Amino acid sequence: MSGKPSVWTIALAGGIIALAFGAISVVVTLNKDARFRSQALRSTAVIRTIDHIELSAVTAETSQRGFLINGNGAYLDPFETAVSELYGSIAEYERLLAGIATPSQIENTTRLKEAADFKVDELRDVIQLYQGGNHKDAVDMFRSGRGVRAMNSVRDIVTLLETEEQDLLEATRASATAARRQMEITLAVLALLSLSGFGLAYLNHVRSNRLTVVEEHAVELAEARERADLLARELNHRVKNLFAIVQSIISATGRQESDPVVAASKARQRIHALSQAHALTSTLDAQTTTTLGQLLESIVRPQMTEPQSLVAEGPVVKVPAQLVTPLGMILHELTTNAIKYGAWSDETGAIAAKWAVEQEGEKQMLVLEWTESCDPCRKVESPDSKGFGSRMMSMSLVQLGGTQQQTWEPGGLRLLISLPTDGEMTVVGRN
């Protein structure tokens, strides 16, 4: 064998590396997008706060002028409110930039607080002069231009802060846009690589199919042979059971009727009923649904001969189509065993099939009690528990998700079968 790596190994390694780069590109882009969104939210709040700083300063100045013009003290309350909001907005601005402010923002924030203090002091000095009766001094101070210079200083610093915040937002947006474009290029390359990989995979698939066709056919043949063997064993078992039932019908009829013509007629009728019941068990699973009572009447009762009896009692419990066959096979096997070994091997045998839906913990279970009784003078016998019929019953119970408890009493078989239901009187089978 060559020590060189195969083409597929190289392609796989290249694909893994490309996927790694693509994943890194996506993660970087998502991080930058997240940073941009975070910056956008923060910048919006910062710019709104900066605007409110300027607005509060203008409102304080306007209130002072109203007081000077009218001498009305009502202007002083808006003045104080504006001053309070001015300092509150500056504090909010510092909070928004805590830990992330640039050196220029820190410097301009310090200058802003100084300019705001100067402006507020100027406004208060004029108001105090006016309130003290020095109206002329107050007006002279107002006209000196000191307040205008202080307000212009506040406006200039606010403009600087707002411009820098806009620059930071634009830089973050540009970084996110560049990362997004890089991701688009990377994804495009990955798409091309993926298409190439799919092409190579398709070629490999075609080649693999040519090599595995024989294998698949062999597996299919083996499965078909297994299914055929199972069907053959089941058919053989059914044929044996039918012969045994026919023999029992002829024997029972012969014991009951002394007239050969009458015996032959009754035997023919009973065998015909058996034929109908057998056909029914083979076709019931084609129905959409049936009930437990209908199954008993269709499968069990037609195989009874007089004076034998069947008592079937219980509520209406539905059996869905996919569960008709396993439940029907169980009833058919019980009936066959009753005829061959149990109650109906006797002329006066009786079978009682009674059922109810009972609560067991959090589940509702259908409990079917199958009881056989016959002439105490005749000893019944248990069928081989290891035979195909018993195994078929066990497999059917597994499919139904049920359990069984059976005992052979002096009077005959007593069997309890428990099957899960959906709580609405319908058998659900194994989950």
N, C-alpha and C positions, 0 to 999 in steps of 0.2 A: 504493500500500500504506500502511496505517496504521502510525504509529510507536508505537502502544500495544502493550504486551506481551500475548500471547494468554493465554487462560484456562489452557492447558496449561503455559505457561511459568511463570505465577504458582503453579500447583499444584505444579510440579516444584520451584520455589525453596522453597515452603513445606515440602514434604516433606523436602528436603535440610536445611533449618534444624531441623525437628522431629527428624530422625534425629541431627543433631549434638548437640542438647540431650539426646536419649535416650542417645547414646553417652557424653556427659560425665557424665550421671547414673549410668550403669552403672559407669563408671570410678571415680567418687567413692565409690559404694557399695562396690565391690570393695576399694578402698583402705582404707575405714573398717572393713570386715569383716576385712581382713588385720591392721589395727592392733589390732582387738579380740582376734583370735585370738592375736596376739603378746603383747598385754597380759595376756591370760588365762594364757598359759603362764608369762610372767614373774611375774605376781602369785602364781600357785600356788607357784612356786619360792621367791619372797620370803616368803610367809606360812609356808611349811614351814620356811624358815631361821629366821624370827622365833620360831616355836614351839620350834625346837631350841635357840635361845639361852636361852629361859626354862627348858626342860627341863634343859639343862646346868647352869644356876645352881642349880636345885632339887636335882639329883643331887649337886653339890659340897657343898651345905649338908647334905643327908642323910648323906653320907659323913662329914662332920665331926662330926655329932651321934653317929653310930655309934661313932666313935673316942672321943669324950668319955664315952660311956656305958660302953663295954666296955674302953677302953684298948687295944684290939687294933689293931696296926699294919696289919693286912690291909685296913682301911678307907681307908688312905692312897693305895693304888694307884688305886681307883675315883675318889678325890678328885682326884688329879692328872690322870687321864684326862678327868674332867668339866671341869676348868679349861681343859685344852688344847682340848677341843671347844667350850667357851664362846667362847674367843677366835677359834677357827677359824670358827665360825658367824658371828661379827661380821664377820670379814674377808670371808667369802662374801657376806654381805648387802651390804657395800660394793661388792664386785665386780659383783653383780647390778644395782646402781643407778648404776654408774659412767657419768657423762655424762648421765644422765636424772633424777637425784634432784632433788626439789623443795627449795626453801630450808628448809621445815619438816623434811623428812626429813634433810637435812644437819645441821640443828641438833639434832634428836632423836638422830641417830646419835652425835654428839659427846657428848651427855648420857649416852647408853647406855654408851659406852665408859668414861666417868668413873664411872658407877654400878657397872659391872662391876668396875672396878679397886678401888673402895672395898669392894665386897662380898668380892672375893677377898682383899684385904688383911686384912679383918676375920676371915675364915675362917682365914687363915694365922697371924695373931697368936694366936688362941685355941689352935690346934694347937701352935705353938711354946712357949707357956706351959705347956701340958700336958706336952709332951715334956721341958721343962726341969725338971719336978717341981713347978711352981707350979700344982697342981691347983685350989686354991681361987681364985686369981686368974683362971685360965682359965674356971672356972664363973661367977665374978662378971661377967667380960666377956661371957660368953655370955648371961647373964641381964639384962644392961644394956639390951637392946633395940636396941643398935646394929646387930646383924645383921638384925633384923626390919625396921628402917627401910631398910636398904640393899636387902634383897630386895624390899620393897614399891616402892621407887624403880625397880628393874629391871622389875618387873611393870608399873608404870604407863607407863613409856616403851615397853615392848614392846606394850602395849595401844594406845598412841597410833600407833605405827608400823603395826600391823596394821590399825587403823581407817582410817588414811589410804590404805593400799594397797587396802583394800576400796572406799573412795570413788573412787579412781582407776579401778578396774576397772568400777565401776558407771557412772561418767561415760563411759568408752569404750564400754560396752555401750549406753548411752542414745544416744550419737552414732551408733553403727552401726545401731541400730533406727530412728532418725529418717531416716537416709539410705536404709535399706531401704524404708521407707514412701514416701519421696519417689520412689524408683525405681519402686515399684509404681504410683504415680499417673502417673508419666511414661510407663511402658510401657502403661498403660491408655489414655492419650491417644494414644500412638502406634498402638495397636491400632485405635482409632476412626478415626484418620487413614488407616491402612492399608486398613481396610474401605471408607472413602470413596474412596480411591485405586483400589481394586479395582473399585468400582462405576463410577467414571469410565473406568477402563481397559476394562471390559467394554462400556460404551456406545461407546467409541471403536473397540473391536474389531468390534462389530456394524456400525458405520458403515464401517469399513475393509473388512470382508468384502464388503459390497455393491459397493464400488468395485473390488475385486480379483478378483471371480468371473470376469469376462470375461478378465482377464489370465491367471488360472490355467487357464481352459479353453483359451486360445490356446497356452499352454506345453504343456499335455497333448496338444493336437492336434499340435503340432510334434514332440513326442517320439514320439507314436504314428506319425506320418508317417515319421520317421527310422527307427523300428524296422521299419516296413513296407517301406521302401526297402532296408534291410539284408537283411531276409528275402527280398525279391524278388531281390536280387543273388545271395544265397547259393543260392536255389532255381534261378536261371538257371544258375549255375556248376555245380550238381549235375546239372541236366538235361543240360548240355553234356557233362559227364564221363560220364554214363550212356550218352548216345548214342555217345560215342567208345569206351567199353568194349564196348558191344553191337556196334559196327562191328568192333572188334578180335576179338571172339569169333567173329563170323560169318566174318571173313577167315581166322582161324587154323583154324577148323573146316573151312572150304572147302579149305584147303591140305592138311589132314591126311586128309580123307575124299573119296574119289572117288565114292562112292555118294550121290546126292542125298538119299535117304530117311534113311540113317544120319547124314549131315551135318546134316539138318534136326532129327533127334531129339536129337543131341548138342548142337546149338546151342540147342535149346529147354531142355534140362536145365541148360546153363551159364547161360543168361539167367535161369532160375528161381532158380538159386543166387545169382546177382547180386542179384535182387530180394530174396531173404531177407537177404543181407548188408546191403543198403541199409536195409531196415526195421530191422535190428538196430542200426545206427549211430544211428538216430533215436530208439530207445527205451532204449538202454543207460543213459542218465542217470537213468532212473526207478528203477534198481536201487539197493539199499543199498550194495553194494560189488561189486567184481570184481577180477580180477588181470590183470597185463600179458599173461600167457600166454593167458588166456581171450579178451582183446581181439584178439590176433593170430589165434587160431583162429577167432574169430567174424567178424572184419572182413576179414582178408587172405586166409586160405586158401580160402574159398568162391569167390573171384574167380580162382583159379588154374585153368588148363586143362592137361590132360595133353599132353605129358610134362613140363610145367613142374614146378618143385619149390619147396618152402618148408621151410627148417630153422629151427625156433624153439627156442632153448635158453636157459635161465637159471633162477635160483631163483624161488620164489613171492614176488612183490611185489604188495602190495594197492594198488588204486586206489579211493579213496573216490568216492561218488556224484557230488559236485560237480565232480570232475576227469575223469570218464569221457568227457564230451562233447568237451572240447578235445583230450584224448589220442586219442580215437576219430577225430576229424576229421583229426588229423595222420596216423594210420595209413591212413585212407581216402584221403587226398591222396597219400601215398607209393605206395599200391597203384595208384591211378588213373594216376599218372605212370609207374609201372613198366609198366603195360599200354599206355599211349599212346606213351611215349618210351624206356622203359628195358628191363630184362631180359625182362619178360613180353611185350614187343612181338615177341619172338622165340619160336619154337616150343619151343626147348630151354632157355629162360631159367631162372635159379635166383635165389632170394632167400634170404639167411641173416640172420635176426634173432637176435642174441645179446646178452644183457644180464647185468650184474653190479652189485652195490652196492660202491662203492669209497669209501675215506676220502680226503677232500680238505680238509686243514687240520682245522678243528673240525667240519666237516660230513660227513655221509654222503650220497653222491650216487648215484642210479641212472644208469648209463651204458648206453645202448642203441646197439648198432652194427648198422646196416642196410647190408648189402652186396649189391649186385646183380652178377650175372655172366651173360654170354650168349655165343653163338657169336662167336668173335673175328672171323669173316669179315663179320659184320654190324655196321655202325657205329651206336652209340646216340647220341642227341642230348639236350641239356639243355633242359628246358622254360623258358618265359619267366619269369625271376626277378622280373619286375615284375607278373606276372599276379595275378588275384584269389586263386588257389589259394596262391601263395607268400605273399601278404599275410595270408591266413587262417592259414597255418601259423605265421607270425611272431606274429600276435595270440594264437594258442593257446599258443605257447611263453611269451609274456609272462604269460598267465593261470596257466600251470604254474610260472612262476618258473625256467624252464630256458633252456638255450643249445643251439646247434647248430653243427656244423662239417661242411660237405659239400664233396666233391670229385667231379668226373666223370673217372673213370679210363677207360682203353681198354676195360676189361671191363664198365664200367657205373658206377652211382652208389655212392659210399661215404659214409655219413652217420653222425655221432656226435651223439647227443642226451643231454644231462645234465640230470637233474631232481632237485631236493632231496627227501630223505626224512626221516622223524622218528627214524631210528635203530632203528626196529622193523619195517623192511621195508615201509613204507607211504609212498606218495608224498604229500607235504604241499602242494605248490604254492607260490605266492607268499605270503610272510608279510604 
